[in-house]
Amino acid sequence: EGAVKLHERSEEHASHLTLAPLGGRAEKYLTALARTMTECGAVTMTEGDARSIVSGVAIKLREDGQIADLPEQAAIINTLCAHHVLERLAYPAETVRFEHQQFQEFYVASMLKARLQALAADGGEQEILEFTKRYVNEPAWTEPLRMVAEDIGVESAASPSGTNNVRTGALLVYQALKCDPIFAAELSYLCDPLVWREVGDKLKAQIDS
């Protein structure tokens, strides 16, 4: 996260990310690209597919009243490649990718964490089940979920009195426990001792059974 923020604030890139066509919404476009690549088990995407993805994001922004006019799809991709963490490859076909796979995983992890926090605060049983089936039980999302757990651990250590991270971490571990007890144990270790207090007994009983 620190590397991304430093990049965004640099004199070379900051104004380009704030002005059209991105309008300060690079994260939304990059998250959508990262999510789609991860769903496909890929680290590259054709430029045509990338344009379709960012077009969908822009349409949603307009529907939500956040922008008045739709930006040009190619201009979005061009700016993300010139001034953010996306890059263009000419061979063997015109494709785009993140400059490093960890950037792709970072944006996916941010999306997953936000969704988990919402579910932990006010998620219904069916919503949680759908999240588990789509993300926790699919190997493609393993590394981003580890990043979520690590982030929860860092934030919990910095603010031990906060309960949001404990609820979010516990939900993540409990859902992983339904799929893979060993993965659940790994996530609980990454989260924080406060999360372990919440999930430890159930986790140990499941592993020992």
KEPA-964710 format. One record per residue (C-alpha): y, x, z; residue in one letter. Coordinates in steps of 0.001 Angstrom, whole numbers, plus 500000, padded with zeros to 6 digits. Layout:
YXZA;...
//
This chain:
500000500000500000E;502388502803500854G;501960504396497421A;502667501089495677V;505795500413497741K;507079503939497206L;506579503528493471H;508360500174493405E;511364501523495299R;511813504657493214S;515086504980491342E;513192505286488055E;511398501951488361H;513095499654490909A;515684498042488621S;513173497430485825H;510849495649488252L;513658493463489577T;515140492382486251L;513605490334483417A;510894490003482303P;509274490626485699L;512058489305487891G;510603490879491016G;507210489237490494R;505145492217489361A;502709491633492230E;501771488177490947K;501009489462487450Y;499125492527488696L;497095490473491175T;496001488088488429A;494996490985486174L;493129492736489003A;491302489562490015R;490154488856486466T;488975492433485883M;487049492391489145T;485446489033488359E;484221490551485096C;483020493736486801G;485447495700484641A;488223498249485050V;489771497602481630T;490883494527479720M;491894493984476124T;495613493681475682E;495144490235474194G;493308489034477291D;495961490625479505A;498690488736477675R;496786485489478238S;496478486214481954I;500168486985482502V;501091483952480393S;499109481755482779G;500935483263485746V;504316482692484122A;503476479060483315I;502504478490486968K;505762480094488139L;507730477760485885R;505771474724487075E;506563475731490664D;510253475992489823G;510442479739490418Q;511538480604486879I;513382478594484246A;512166480230481037D;508856481789480104L;509102485557479559P;507516487136476518E;503900488089477294Q;504104491455475544A;507316492305477398A;505574491733480736I;502705494049479794I;505090496653478384N;507151496714481582T;504106496858483857L;502823499827481839C;506177501611481717A;507301501001485280H;504323500088487452H;500643500966487979V;499251499568484738L;498538501820481761E;497643501329478115R;494661502885476332L;494568503119472548A;490920504186472158Y;488338502798471494P;490465499620471413A;493861498494472650E;493199497910476333T;494999498084479668V;493813499273483047R;495206500249486412F;496180503900486711E;493564504234489450H;490782501830490387Q;492093501778493955Q;495246500062492702F;493095497324491200Q;491197497014494474E;494457496986496449F;495796493936494624Y;492466492148494913V;492304492971498627A;495801491597499181S;494790488354497496M;491572488090499522L;493338488803502799K;495964486124502183A;493229483623501373R;491224484563504463L;494289484205506681Q;494908480723505316A;491272479758505861L;491251481176509379A;494367479192510244A;493475475863508682D;490467476090506398G;487947473324505943G;484207473961505978E;483860473398502244Q;486782475723501428E;485261478471503561I;481870477970501930L;483406478260498464E;485216481472499459F;481968482916500789T;479993482060497658K;482674483327495293R;483686486531497054Y;481644487543500116V;478255487026498472N;479178488834495241E;478864492665495071P;481918492999492814A;484202492202495750W;482574494540498285T;485138497340498188E;488193495047498323P;486645493264501318L;486193496632503021R;489885497270502387M;490710493900503973V;488685494818507054A;490367498217507318E;493796496601507048D;492907494120509780I;491823497041511960G;495098498889511440V;497198495814512170E;495122494869515217S;495492498362516652A;499257498191516145A;499525494737517712S;496606494147520113P;498088490916521436S;498098489255518021G;495394486642517482T;495790486055513733N;494040489277512774N;491195488615515200V;490630485136513763R;490790486461510212T;488471489376510947G;485993487189512787A;485891484711509917L;485246487529507446L;482418488971509539V;480805485592510232Y;480770484720506536Q;479357488138505646A;476683487599508290L;475424484610506290K;474930486858503265C;474125490368504494D;473946491336508189P;474327495045507395I;477511494422505418F;478749492196508244A;478153495015510721A;480096497432508509E;483018495038508243L;483077494462512004S;483234498221512560Y;486158498517510145L;488061495586511622C;488762496468515238D;487197496448518724P;488973493129519355L;487102491584516449V;483862493122517701W;484335491380521053R;484496488114519171E;481524488651516863V;479411491356518526G;476867489223520379D;476113487003517409K;475983489973515056L;473566491915517265K;471329488876517715A;471163488343513953Q;470376491991513198I;467751492211515961D;466010488997514920S;
//
